[in-house]
Amino acid sequence: MKEIEFKNVTKVFSNDVIGIENVSFEIEKGEFVFIVGRSGSGKSTLLKLLSSQIEPTSGNILVGGIDTGKLPDYKRPYFRRQFGIMERELGLLDDRTAFDNVSLAMYATEQPARLIKKRVGQVLSTTGISHRALAFPHELSVGETARVLLARALVINPKIMIVDEPTANLDPDASWDLMCLLDDLNRLGVTMIVASHSRELVTIMKKRVITLVSGVKVLDEKHGIYNSKAMDIFEEKRVESERKRNQKL
Ligand SMILES: Nc1ncnc2c1ncn2[C@@H]1O[C@H](COP(=O)(O)OP(=O)(O)OP(=O)(O)O)[C@@H](O)[C@H]1O
């Protein structure tokens, strides 16, 4: 079943910078998809469009068959609850423990305190960080922080996980453990969309890989790899056609 559809989606920011250009793809329920590309290629823009944190300039984004552009404002908060978002920009609150940081994400769901406590305990255990539940963010290692961020994204029981650079700044062992955790969650049925710079991990995982070059989707492979050669070729072609365009002007 199609869970996500991007139809000719373009995002141009207010300064005329193109985030992504004419991108189309479909993602099935329960898929694991990597979004790869060099810095500035549009990975975060794509993820933010998907979770309705920003609006497309043109094109359509459908989630569960619903066109997000046609969603009335009053339905948006409920709509967003189907996404668990793990982004470093959405950091932890310094003056709250790991446990409280994760609990806060559940307050909007208006569940009783007893249930929130139970659910947070479960999720901290799933992400392997319950032993640090009472630690404050400055007392956590980078790897532990990543696990708390993951727990916070998971606690609302999302259908779709949007994960931006989960292994940034992690050592190889911690990166691998975290990737395996994402894989385990995916096997439980959560659709997983992960932007990553990690050449080795993307290649080892053998998942679907969507490759962006300068905001354009250039590859979409079922059991893909982090294909930096393809990125170079497409980047060269882009520069060449831009040069030709400029010469004509
Ligand atoms: N809010 C914004 N306003 C203006 N330009 C933006 C904005 N957000 C992103 N951009 C630009 O859009 C392009 C794509 O950025 P994006 O953050 O999506 O890339 P990325 O692939 O996630 O990069 P990185 O790997 O470095 O995080 C870049 O040229 C960036 O400068």
The ligand as a MOL file (V3000), in Angstrom:
LIG
                    3D

  0  0  0     0  0            999 V3000
M  V30 BEGIN CTAB
M  V30 COUNTS 31 33 0 0 0
M  V30 BEGIN ATOM
M  V30 1 N 15.3150 27.8280 5.2140 0
M  V30 2 C 16.0840 27.9650 4.1440 0
M  V30 3 N 16.1920 29.1550 3.5080 0
M  V30 4 C 16.9670 29.2830 2.4120 0
M  V30 5 N 17.6790 28.2780 1.8560 0
M  V30 6 C 17.6110 27.0750 2.4530 0
M  V30 7 C 16.8100 26.8520 3.6320 0
M  V30 8 N 16.9480 25.5460 4.0010 0
M  V30 9 C 17.7870 24.9820 3.1050 0
M  V30 10 N 18.1750 25.8920 2.1780 0
M  V30 11 C 19.0620 25.6420 1.0260 0
M  V30 12 O 18.4890 24.5810 0.2670 0
M  V30 13 C 19.5170 23.7170 -0.2150 0
M  V30 14 C 19.2720 22.3100 0.3030 0
M  V30 15 O 19.5020 22.3200 1.7240 0
M  V30 16 P 19.2690 21.0540 2.6550 0
M  V30 17 O 19.4400 21.4970 4.0700 0
M  V30 18 O 18.0050 20.3980 2.2920 0
M  V30 19 O 20.4860 20.1220 2.1960 0
M  V30 20 P 21.0410 18.7760 2.8780 0
M  V30 21 O 21.2530 17.8110 1.7730 0
M  V30 22 O 20.1550 18.3490 3.9950 0
M  V30 23 O 22.4430 19.2820 3.4280 0
M  V30 24 P 23.2970 18.7480 4.7170 0
M  V30 25 O 23.7170 17.3620 4.3670 0
M  V30 26 O 24.4240 19.6960 4.7700 0
M  V30 27 O 22.3930 18.8120 5.9030 0
M  V30 28 C 20.8450 24.3150 0.2370 0
M  V30 29 O 21.3450 25.1030 -0.8110 0
M  V30 30 C 20.4440 25.1770 1.4260 0
M  V30 31 O 21.3370 26.2770 1.5720 0
M  V30 END ATOM
M  V30 BEGIN BOND
M  V30 1 1 1 2
M  V30 2 1 2 3
M  V30 3 2 2 7
M  V30 4 2 3 4
M  V30 5 1 4 5
M  V30 6 2 5 6
M  V30 7 1 6 7
M  V30 8 1 6 10
M  V30 9 1 7 8
M  V30 10 2 8 9
M  V30 11 1 9 10
M  V30 12 1 10 11
M  V30 13 1 11 12
M  V30 14 1 11 30
M  V30 15 1 12 13
M  V30 16 1 13 14
M  V30 17 1 13 28
M  V30 18 1 14 15
M  V30 19 1 15 16
M  V30 20 2 16 17
M  V30 21 1 16 18
M  V30 22 1 16 19
M  V30 23 1 19 20
M  V30 24 2 20 21
M  V30 25 1 20 22
M  V30 26 1 20 23
M  V30 27 1 23 24
M  V30 28 2 24 25
M  V30 29 1 24 26
M  V30 30 1 24 27
M  V30 31 1 28 29
M  V30 32 1 28 30
M  V30 33 1 30 31
M  V30 END BOND
M  V30 END CTAB
M  END
